[in-house]
């Protein structure tokens, strides 16, 4: 349901709906589109999709795409994606309704406001009637701002700090031949404080 710029979602815990929509070919296609939209901008794929991009195959389903962007480039990156038909939201509330159902409120924001708001950011496509499109895969792209300081990556959204000794990012080749920047896989294995 939508009320002005506010989108209200009932979400099953465990994300059962999104993995049912998972399609590896579409995932690769969406990554290729992101690479085209963000050509010339600093960004990288992070989290669960790094492993299949490094290994060249998916070993499990995924519910979304996670990307990370340096906080100083957040506005330009968000504007580039919004120009391609996405809307940018920030989650302002998530609460448990029942043991299996959560309620989420997402507020649509303009990229220029990211100078002040850098947490819980998500890009969605909209349905013809202006609702968040949850029937396509991936239903959204999560955007994580980060800060680099003294060989340490700070994820603004959750305060996670990762020390790194290797390069911050590398690249992965998509099956169709496109290239996407991805977080160096050693950061994922290292974990916080290692």
TILUMKE-595504 format. One record per residue (C-alpha): x, y, z; residue in three letters. Coordinates in steps of 0.05 Angstrom, whole numbers, plus 32768, in hexadecimal, padded with zeros to 4 digits. Example, Ala and Ser with C-alpha at 12.3 -4.5 7.8 and 13.67 -1.06 7.14 Angstrom:
NODE  east  north    up  code
NODE  80F6   7FA6  809C   ALA
NODE  8111   7FEB  808F   SER
//
This chain:
NODE  east  north    up  code
NODE  8000   8000  8000   UNK
NODE  8017   8047  7FF2   UNK
NODE  8005   8088  8015   UNK
NODE  8028   80C1  7FF1   UNK
NODE  8073   80B4  7FF5   UNK
NODE  806A   807E  802A   UNK
NODE  8067   8034  8016   UNK
NODE  804B   8002  8048   UNK
NODE  8060   7FB8  8040   UNK
NODE  804D   7F79  8064   UNK
NODE  808A   7F4C  8060   UNK
NODE  808F   7F02  8071   UNK
NODE  80CA   7EF4  809E   UNK
NODE  8101   7ECC  807E   UNK
NODE  80F4   7EEC  803A   UNK
NODE  80D1   7EAE  801D   UNK
NODE  80B2   7ED4  7FE2   UNK
NODE  80F0   7EF3  7FC4   UNK
NODE  811A   7EB3  7FBF   UNK
NODE  80DF   7E92  7F9C   UNK
NODE  80E8   7EC7  7F65   UNK
NODE  8133   7EBC  7F5F   UNK
NODE  814E   7EB3  7F19   UNK
NODE  819A   7EB3  7F0F   UNK
NODE  8195   7ECC  7EC7   UNK
NODE  816B   7F07  7EDC   UNK
NODE  819A   7F15  7F16   UNK
NODE  81D5   7F18  7EE6   UNK
NODE  81AC   7F44  7EB8   UNK
NODE  819B   7F75  7EF0   UNK
NODE  81E4   7F78  7F05   UNK
NODE  81F7   7F88  7EBD   UNK
NODE  81C3   7FC0  7EBC   UNK
NODE  81DE   7FDC  7EFD   UNK
NODE  8224   7FDB  7EE0   UNK
NODE  820B   8003  7EA4   UNK
NODE  81E4   8035  7ECF   UNK
NODE  8220   8040  7EFD   UNK
NODE  8258   8040  7EC9   UNK
NODE  828A   8074  7EE2   UNK
NODE  826F   8074  7F29   UNK
NODE  8291   8052  7F64   UNK
NODE  8267   8017  7F7D   UNK
NODE  826D   7FCC  7F89   UNK
NODE  8241   7F8F  7F94   UNK
NODE  8245   7F78  7FDC   UNK
NODE  8229   7F42  8009   UNK
NODE  820A   7F01  7FF0   UNK
NODE  8214   7F0B  7FA5   UNK
NODE  825F   7F11  7FAB   UNK
NODE  8267   7EC5  7FB3   UNK
NODE  8242   7EB1  7F74   UNK
NODE  8263   7EE8  7F4C   UNK
NODE  82A8   7ECF  7F62   UNK
NODE  8297   7E85  7F58   UNK
NODE  826F   7E8E  7F18   UNK
NODE  8231   7E6A  7F32   UNK
NODE  81FA   7E72  7F65   UNK
NODE  81F8   7E40  7F9D   UNK
NODE  81B9   7E5D  7FBD   UNK
NODE  8181   7E8D  7FAD   UNK
NODE  8187   7ED7  7FBB   UNK
NODE  8150   7F09  7FCA   UNK
NODE  8170   7F4A  7FB4   UNK
NODE  81AE   7F6E  7F9D   UNK
NODE  81DA   7F93  7FCF   UNK
NODE  8209   7FCA  7FB8   UNK
NODE  8238   7FF7  7FDE   UNK
NODE  824C   803E  7FCD   UNK
NODE  827D   806F  7FEE   UNK
NODE  8253   80A0  8016   UNK
NODE  8270   80DB  7FF0   UNK
NODE  8254   80BF  7FAE   UNK
NODE  8210   80A9  7FC9   UNK
NODE  81E7   80E2  7FAA   UNK
NODE  8204   80D9  7F64   UNK
NODE  81FD   808D  7F65   UNK
NODE  81B5   8090  7F7F   UNK
NODE  81A3   80C4  7F4A   UNK
NODE  81C0   8098  7F13   UNK
NODE  8195   805D  7F28   UNK
NODE  8156   8087  7F32   UNK
NODE  815E   80A2  7EEC   UNK
NODE  8157   805A  7ED3   UNK
NODE  8111   8052  7EEF   UNK
NODE  811C   803F  7F38   UNK
NODE  8103   8063  7F75   UNK
NODE  812E   806B  7FB3   UNK
NODE  8110   805C  7FF7   UNK
NODE  8128   805B  803E   UNK
NODE  8109   802B  8070   UNK
NODE  80EE   8054  80AA   UNK
NODE  80CD   801C  80D1   UNK
NODE  80CF   7FD0  80D6   UNK
NODE  80A7   7FAE  810C   UNK
NODE  808D   7F68  811A   UNK
NODE  8043   7F5E  810F   UNK
NODE  8041   7F13  811C   UNK
NODE  8073   7EDB  8123   UNK
NODE  8077   7ED6  80D8   UNK
NODE  8065   7F1C  80BF   UNK
NODE  8088   7F5F  80C4   UNK
NODE  806F   7FA5  80B2   UNK
NODE  809E   7FD4  808D   UNK
NODE  8097   801D  807B   UNK
NODE  80C1   8037  8042   UNK
NODE  80C5   8082  8033   UNK
NODE  80D6   8098  7FEC   UNK
NODE  8110   80C9  7FED   UNK
NODE  8134   80F2  7FB8   UNK
NODE  817E   80E4  7FAE   UNK
NODE  8190   812B  7FC3   UNK
NODE  8177   811C  8009   UNK
NODE  81AE   80E7  8011   UNK
NODE  81DC   811D  802B   UNK
NODE  81B6   8113  806C   UNK
NODE  8198   80CE  8067   UNK
NODE  81C8   8094  8059   UNK
NODE  81A7   8058  807C   UNK
NODE  8176   8021  8067   UNK
NODE  8175   8036  801E   UNK
NODE  8154   800D  7FE8   UNK
NODE  8145   8014  7F9E   UNK
NODE  8102   7FFA  7F84   UNK
NODE  80DF   7FF8  7F42   UNK
NODE  8096   800C  7F46   UNK
NODE  8059   7FE7  7F2B   UNK
NODE  802A   800C  7EFB   UNK
NODE  7FFF   8022  7F36   UNK
NODE  803B   803F  7F5C   UNK
NODE  8046   8007  7F8E   UNK
NODE  8089   7FE8  7F9D   UNK
NODE  8093   7FB0  7F6A   UNK
NODE  809D   7F71  7F93   UNK
NODE  808B   7F41  7F5C   UNK
NODE  80CB   7F48  7F33   UNK
NODE  8110   7F2F  7F43   UNK
NODE  8136   7F4D  7F64   UNK
NODE  80FF   7F75  7F85   UNK
NODE  8131   7FA9  7F9E   UNK
NODE  817A   7FBF  7FA0   UNK
NODE  8195   7FD0  7FE6   UNK
NODE  81C6   800A  7FE9   UNK
NODE  81FB   800C  801F   UNK
NODE  8225   804A  8029   UNK
NODE  826C   8040  8042   UNK
NODE  82A6   8069  805A   UNK
NODE  82EF   8057  8051   UNK
NODE  831F   806B  8088   UNK
NODE  8364   8051  8098   UNK
NODE  835D   800E  8073   UNK
NODE  8319   8003  8094   UNK
NODE  82D5   8002  8073   UNK
NODE  829C   801C  809E   UNK
NODE  8256   8009  8086   UNK
NODE  822B   8044  8098   UNK
NODE  81EA   801D  809B   UNK
NODE  81FD   7FED  80D2   UNK
NODE  823F   8007  80EE   UNK
NODE  8265   7FC9  80D7   UNK
NODE  82B0   7FD4  80D2   UNK
NODE  82DB   7FA9  80A5   UNK
NODE  8326   7FAF  80A5   UNK
NODE  8345   7F9F  8062   UNK
NODE  838B   7F92  804A   UNK
NODE  8379   7F7F  8003   UNK
NODE  8358   7FAB  7FCF   UNK
NODE  8312   7FC2  7FE0   UNK
NODE  82F2   7FA8  7FA0   UNK
NODE  82FF   7F7B  7F65   UNK
NODE  82D5   7F6B  7F28   UNK
NODE  82AB   7F31  7F11   UNK
NODE  8298   7F20  7ECA   UNK
NODE  824E   7F12  7EBD   UNK
NODE  8239   7ED8  7E90   UNK
NODE  8224   7F09  7E5A   UNK
NODE  8269   7F29  7E5C   UNK
NODE  825B   7F67  7E87   UNK
NODE  8288   7F78  7EC1   UNK
NODE  8271   7F8D  7F07   UNK
NODE  829B   7FA6  7F41   UNK
NODE  8295   7F79  7F7F   UNK
NODE  82AE   7F7D  7FC5   UNK
NODE  82F0   7F57  7FCD   UNK
NODE  82D8   7F13  7FE6   UNK
NODE  830D   7F12  801D   UNK
NODE  82E7   7F48  8042   UNK
NODE  82AA   7F1C  8048   UNK
NODE  82D2   7EE3  8065   UNK
NODE  82F9   7F11  8094   UNK
NODE  82BD   7F2B  80BA   UNK
NODE  82BB   7F65  80EA   UNK
NODE  82FB   7F77  810D   UNK
NODE  8327   7F43  80EB   UNK
//
